[in-house]
Amino acid sequence: MAKAPRPLEIDSNDILVLNFDPNQTPAIISEEQASQHIWGPCIVYMANADTVGKELKWFKVFEYSGDKDAWCSQKIISNGGKLHVPMKPKLKSGKYIVRAEIIALNMADKLSSQGYNMGA
C-alpha cells in the first residue's frame, strides 16, 4: 500500500531541491541505466495540502526540457540527482504536495512517450 504524501511547507521565495539520486533508498534504477535510457523533459506539479483526502487540484510550477547540450533528465544526472525548482513569486505560502515527473522520450520514435500506443 502506498504511503500518503507528506506535505511540504513552501514559500514563494523558496527553491525546492528535488532528489532523483538512484543511490537513495529505494533505488529504482542505477545511474548507468538512467544516463543511457531516460532522456526527456522534467515537469513539477503541486497541489494544496488542504485538499488531501479530496480530489487534488494539481498546478504546474516548473517545466524544463533542457538546452542544446542535454535533456533535463541528463542535467539531473550530471547534478548528482538533484533538480532545483524556484517557486513563483505569486505562490501563496502554505503546505503543498509536490509531484515531479520525467517524461521518457528516448523511445518516442519507436513506442511514443512513456510507451503508450501511437495513433494510426
C-alpha positions in Angstrom: 0.0 0.0 0.0 1.3 3.4 -0.9 2.1 5.9 1.8 0.1 9.1 2.0 2.0 12.1 0.5 3.8 14.2 3.0 3.1 17.9 2.6 5.9 20.4 2.5 5.8 24.0 3.9 6.6 26.1 0.9 7.1 29.9 0.5 7.1 31.9 -2.7 10.8 32.7 -2.1 11.9 29.1 -1.8 13.9 26.9 -4.2 12.9 23.3 -3.9 15.7 20.8 -4.3 14.2 17.5 -5.5 16.4 14.5 -5.3 16.3 11.8 -8.0 19.5 10.1 -6.8 19.3 6.4 -7.8 21.6 5.6 -4.8 18.9 6.7 -2.4 16.6 4.0 -0.9 14.6 2.6 -2.6 16.8 2.7 -5.8 14.6 2.2 -8.8 17.3 2.2 -11.5 21.1 2.7 -11.5 22.8 5.9 -12.6 24.2 4.0 -15.6 20.8 2.9 -16.6 19.4 6.4 -16.2 22.1 8.0 -18.2 21.7 5.6 -21.0 17.9 5.1 -21.1 15.9 8.1 -19.8 16.1 11.2 -21.8 13.4 13.9 -21.6 11.9 16.9 -20.0 11.1 17.5 -16.3 7.8 18.8 -15.0 6.9 19.6 -11.4 3.3 20.0 -10.1 1.9 21.0 -6.7 -1.4 20.7 -5.0 -2.6 22.5 -1.9 -2.3 20.1 1.1 -5.7 21.2 2.4 -7.2 19.1 -0.4 -5.6 15.8 0.8 -8.4 13.3 1.1 -10.3 15.1 -1.6 -9.5 15.3 -5.3 -6.1 17.1 -5.6 -6.1 20.1 -7.8 -2.6 20.0 -9.4 -1.0 23.0 -11.0 2.3 23.2 -12.9 5.1 25.1 -11.2 8.1 24.1 -13.3 8.9 22.8 -16.7 12.3 22.4 -18.3 13.2 20.4 -21.4 16.9 21.1 -21.3 19.2 23.0 -23.6 21.1 22.4 -26.8 23.5 20.1 -25.0 21.3 17.8 -22.9 17.8 16.9 -21.8 16.6 17.9 -18.3 17.0 14.3 -17.2 20.6 14.3 -18.2 21.2 17.6 -16.4 19.8 15.9 -13.2 22.2 13.1 -13.6 25.2 15.5 -14.0 24.0 17.4 -11.0 24.2 14.4 -8.6 20.5 13.6 -9.0 19.2 17.0 -7.9 16.7 19.3 -9.6 16.4 22.9 -8.4 12.9 24.3 -8.8 12.4 28.0 -8.0 9.0 28.9 -6.8 6.9 31.6 -8.5 6.7 34.9 -6.7 2.8 34.8 -6.7 2.7 31.5 -4.9 0.7 31.7 -1.7 2.8 30.4 1.3 1.5 27.2 2.7 1.6 23.4 2.7 1.7 21.6 -0.6 2.0 18.1 -2.1 4.7 18.0 -4.8 4.8 15.7 -7.8 7.8 15.6 -10.1 7.8 13.8 -13.5 10.5 13.0 -16.0 9.0 12.2 -19.4 11.0 9.5 -21.1 11.3 10.3 -24.7 14.2 8.1 -25.6 11.9 5.5 -27.2 9.4 8.1 -28.6 10.4 7.2 -32.2 9.5 3.6 -31.5 6.8 3.5 -28.9 5.6 7.1 -28.3 6.4 8.8 -25.0 6.1 6.5 -21.9 5.4 3.5 -24.2 1.8 4.3 -25.0 0.4 3.1 -28.3 0.6 5.6 -31.1 -2.5 6.5 -33.0 -2.9 5.3 -36.6 
